[in-house]
Each structure stands twice: as structure tokens, then as C-alpha cells.
Amino acid sequence: MKYNPLPKELYIRNRDKFAAKIALNSVAIFNSNDIMPTNADGTMKFRQNNDLFYLTGIDQEETILLIAPDCPNPAWREVLFLRETNEHIAVWEGHKYTKEEAEAASGIKNIQWLAAFDQIFNSVMALSKTVYLNTNEHLRAGVVVETRDARFIKTCKEKFPLHTYERSAPIMHDLRGVKEQEEINQMQIACDITEKGFRRILSFVKPGVTEYEIEAEYLHEFVRNRSKGFAYEPIIASGPSACVLHYIDNNKACNAGELLLMDVGAEYGNYNADMTRTIPVSGRFTERQRKVYDAVLRVQKEAASILRPGVSIQDYHKEVGLIMQSELLGLGLIDQTDIKNQDPNWPAYKKYFMHGTSHHLGLDVHDVGTMHFPITPGMVFTVEPGIYIPAEGFGVRLENNIVIQQEGYFDLMRNIPIEAEEIEELMNS
């Protein structure tokens, strides 16, 4: 692995938190992700199942975690099953965890090879009443590929039809939504790497460079700082392309006088940054561009100040909408008649700001966590308002990542330039 792993104590605490929330005499199973195929004999890069990673710190395929806190046999209360390596695997794929390395990384004492899973799991099931199984229940998930967890659910229910089955996902969403300090530290590194990439391109961008060249500059800086690369498909959108919210073609030239919207973030240790900045290709904002930019920045700052313990995300989005409405009035993009005649389910401001302002951030870029209960300290959110004006050929979005504290918030991107004057100064220095 490129990154420096977090200490095993974090994963011990995470498992203890999970175990405290499940029913008496229960067993829970978590599977790693598959290595996904491309074509012929090709494969994608492996990305660990985030729930398994959260509970173990193990970043390897074909891994199973068993948690049975009340099992009469203490050795079976936590068991980690690994793929057993051999000379062929070592030559063709490289090093895999030894049992000793897995124990040091996860804090789990009982490390077994996968061949032992069926015997141990059958024994634990005989002593358990309830089984917790894991699924991807993200609100935006579009699950079209059968996962190892899904395959395991089928075989488990066929073999043990009389057990009581429960979902692990609601518990994992609750736990993962509130970050431990070690997780925040890892996200800070991801944000710091993202900052390095952004500062690199400020001196690189000029009329005539292409979006894909800018993408390459980011990737160079990310990988050389021990990131695997982008946390998500980067959006490098010049001119009118900025009005396409998920523009990822990144294949156009950046022209003089245009704005360049960049929604990019580095990952580090499987944790993610999510930054958006909008800069003038020629190094100076026009008067109109600057007015729109400043309006978005004001909304961004006010929105961050609203996110605090006790606030619900739904109410927060409504409040930010009213702030944006005021800014759009000032820019002449909407008027009082538009507001008077608006559809309450799609307010007038949505014509120019059609997406949400914040989402959870962590092991997933759109991380799991409650969107219907009050915000609590330790949650990490993006704050990303935008104004998109296709008729004028540009859009502006600004995005930082913040940690909710008991009083106020901590900005993980506090050092990344965002004020228009600083961006212009850096681009022209």
C-alpha cells in the first residue's frame, strides 16, 4: 500500500461500537469487495468494501470478518479470514497479509485462512439466534453487480433458514457518519494533497491548455504524495461545460476569458477529499464573472456557518436555498415575479442552483450517514453551492470539507485558496 495505515486501536474501537449495537447472541459477517473484471483477462484496481475496512483496516481481497460478541467460545467472538498465499500468488500478484501482519493491522487475535470459514461459521451459527448481514443501502446506490455480500446472503439463508436475520447497514451508517479523530486526520491528509494539486495547476492554467492536461497535472501531484489518485472521476469543465454538473469528458481546450470549474479530490488511505474551485483561464475574472463568484462564495460561507449540531440537513438545505434566492435576485437572474409564481417543490432559485449544498464525506465520497436526523459533532460534510448560467456560458461552484464541532466547525480545506483576489494573485505571480 502507498499510504501509512491507521493504528489498530481505531479498528478495535470501531468493532466494539458495532458489537454494542447488535442483539444478544448474534453473529455478523462482513465480506470484502470482489476484484472487478474489465475485458478479456483484465481487472480494475481493487477497492476494499468500506464497512469491512472500517472494522478491520484490512485492505485485501477475499477477506471475511466474523463478529459474535456473546459466543461462549471466546476465540470465536472475533475472527478474520484471509486468502492463504503461496509461491504462485507471491510471484504473480505480490505479497499478501500474513496472519501476524493482519493481527498487527486489525487488532484481531484469531486470524484464519479462508479454508477454515465454513467449519467455524457453522459452529458459531449453532450458538447464535440472530445473523447480521451487510448490504449497500446508500440512498443513491444503483446496485447492478452481485457482490460477495449478496452471494453470501443467498447461501447463508439457504443453509440456515430458521435463524433471525437483521441488517447491518443501519448500524454502519450510524457509526460511520461520525468520524473518529484518526479518520479526520486521514481526511486532512487527503485535503492537503488536494491543495498541492490545486496550487500546481494555478501556475499551469492559461488559454490554450486542455482539460485533460489539467487532469494529468492533478494526478501527477496526487500520486507523488502517496495517493492512489482521484477520489472520484474528476470534473475539469471549462466555459459552458461547467453547466453540466457531472461533466467528465475533460477533452476541450480552455479558452481566453472563460471560467474553469474543477471538482476534484485526492483519496488517501481510502478516505476522500472533495474540492471544487472555479478560476479564470486568463488569470483575471471579468466584472460579471466576479459578481457571480463573490455571490457563490458568500453563500458558501453562510452555509458552512449554518451547519451545526442539532440542525437537520433537510431544514439546512431550505435555509441555504433562501440565501441563494437573495443572491440571484441581486444578480438579476430571477425577480420577485419568479418567486411569487414559483412551484414550492421546485423554487425559482433551482433554475440556477439545482443540486444540494452538502453531503457526508469519508470512506465514500458521498458517505453513508443520516440525512433525516439532527447533525452531531464529528460528522464531516461538503459545502458546495453553485450558480450555473448556460445563457452566459459559465458556471461557478465552490466546495470545502468541514468537520462539525460542538461549537462551530473546522475547515479541512482552510489552506486552499478560495478568495478571488488570492487566486488572481497566484495565477499572475
PyMOL commands that set and color helices and strands:
alter all, ss='L'
color gray80, all
select helices_A, chain A and resi 8-19+50-56+74-76+87-92+99-106+114-126+148-159+169-176+181-202+211-224+239-243+287-306+313-330+336-340+348-351+390-392+420-427
alter helices_A, ss='H'
color red, helices_A
select strands_A, chain A and resi 26-31+64-67+78-82+110-113+130-133+164-167+235-238+259-264+267-268+271-272+275-280+380-383+386-389+394-397+400-404+409-411
alter strands_A, ss='S'
color yellow, strands_A
deselect
rebuild
show_as cartoon
